[in-house]
Amino acid sequence: MQENLPVRPVSKAAAAYSSLRSSIQVGELAPGERITLKHLSETLGMSLTPVREALNRLQSEGFVVHDPHGSTFIAELTPERIDQVYRLRTVLEPLAVREAGQQLSPGDLEVLRGLLRACDQAQTPLEVVQRNEAFHYGLYRLSRDALLMGFIDQLWAGMPYPSLGLYADQDRVAQSSREHHAILDALVAQDLDAAASLTAQHIEHGRDAALNNL
């Protein structure tokens, strides 16, 4: 009988990072907003050290930026940044879909169907954002390629917050849903070329929508 391993506790720096990243993603910390270590430490109820570590990590991932005067701000999206991130996503994410499709089990497909149902049942822009991410990540992780997933995660972090206004557009939400279903249908049919191509198109449409929403 295998002995249960102890659960490793989450460090304070990791907890601070998770909380701050979530606040950025949902817009509680707005693009361009100036932030200070002292204020964040007080808000999180933590000492300066773990919050500083969290900010350093967020900076490395593109969530926050420092100006020449030493002030720290939540990163703003620019057309150039959007184009760069989405251009790389159109290369890596279809590859993840292709790798996943080569080894999908019936159980995997059922999980993806469940994630897609959850997407379609989302009631608010925030739920759409969260469930869209869950579907994409659920699919890409089935590639079982940790290195590839690391690169994809960096690219998603390169868009430091979702535009909730974008997902309030019901036409865009409906288009995204149709594209998700088409990708899954291609995987069920084991047409990996189609699944990869549809994924690239889906990301390109997302880029166009993000640019138009600036």
Number of C-alpha atoms within 10 A of each C-alpha: 3 4 5 6 6 6 6 6 7 8 10 16 20 16 16 22 21 13 14 20 22 15 14 19 23 17 16 12 19 17 18 14 13 15 15 12 16 13 11 18 17 12 9 13 11 16 15 16 13 18 25 19 16 22 24 16 16 21 17 14 18 18 25 24 20 13 8 6 6 8 12 19 20 22 24 17 19 12 12 9 13 18 16 14 18 23 16 14 21 19 15 19 23 24 21 23 27 23 19 21 27 14 12 16 12 10 9 16 17 11 15 19 15 13 20 20 15 17 23 18 12 16 11 12 20 19 16 20 22 16 20 22 15 17 20 17 16 15 23 25 16 23 20 14 13 12 9 16 19 10 15 21 13 14 20 16 18 20 21 23 24 18 19 17 12 19 20 16 12 11 11 15 20 13 13 20 18 13 18 21 14 17 22 22 14 18 22 15 12 15 16 21 15 18 25 25 17 20 27 22 15 21 21 17 17 18 21 13 15 19 15 10 10 12
